[in-house]
Amino acid sequence: MVATNWNTGAYAIGEGSLQRDIGGTALRTAAGFGIYVWGFALFPLLSSGVSEDLGRRPLYIVTGLLYWLFYFPIAK
């Protein structure tokens, strides 16, 4: 839960530079933020069945790698 709040803040901090650097509009950056939040709403619903079949450890490893993969590009 804490990581969700950190990532939301990281996206919100970069919203202005997204608009400035790549010519995005406020609507596009808000849409990106919305997709990000919807991912936190829908992924647990979709992954719960996988967790029941394979266990939690494989799911934690895969989601941890995906987290790093998608979060790494915004690090400076």
N, C-alpha and C positions, 0 to 999 in steps of 0.2 A: 504494500500500500504506500509506503514511503517513497519507493522508486517512482510510482505513478505521479506523485506530487512533484518530485524533482524534475521529471521529464516534461511535465506540463509547463513548469516554470522555464525550462530550457527552451521549449518551443516558443513560448510567449516572449522571451527575451530576444530571440532571433527574428521575430516577426517583422520588425521595422527594417532590418538589414535585408531580409528577403524581398521586401517591396522595393527597396532602394537598389540593391545589387543586380537583381535579375528582372526588374521591371514588373514585379507582380502587383496586383491590386489588393486592396483590403479584403475584397470578397474572396479572392483566391487563397490568401493566407488564412483567412477565417475558415474556409472550406478544408484546408489541410489540417487545421487544428481540430475541426469537427470529425474528420476521418480518424484522426489519432485517438480521440476520446471514444468514438464508436468502436474502435478496435479493442479498447479495454472493456467495453460492454459486451461485445459479441464473442471474443476469443474464448473466455471461460465456458461459455455455453457449448461451443464447438469442440473444445479440447477435453471436456470432462469424460466423454466416452473413451477417448484414447487413454486417459489416465486410469480408468477402471480396468482396461484390458492389459496395458503394458506396465503399469505402475507409475509412480511419480518421478522416479529418478531419470528415466529417459526423457520425459517431458520437460523436466527442469534443465537438463543438459541442452536440449534443442532450443528451448525458449531463451536460455541464457546466451547461447551463441547468436541467436537472432537479435536479441537485445543489443549485444555488443556490435554486431554487424550494422544495425541501423542507427545506433547512437554514435558510433565512432566518427562518421563524417562530420558531425557538428563540433567535435572537439578541436581545439586550436593548439 
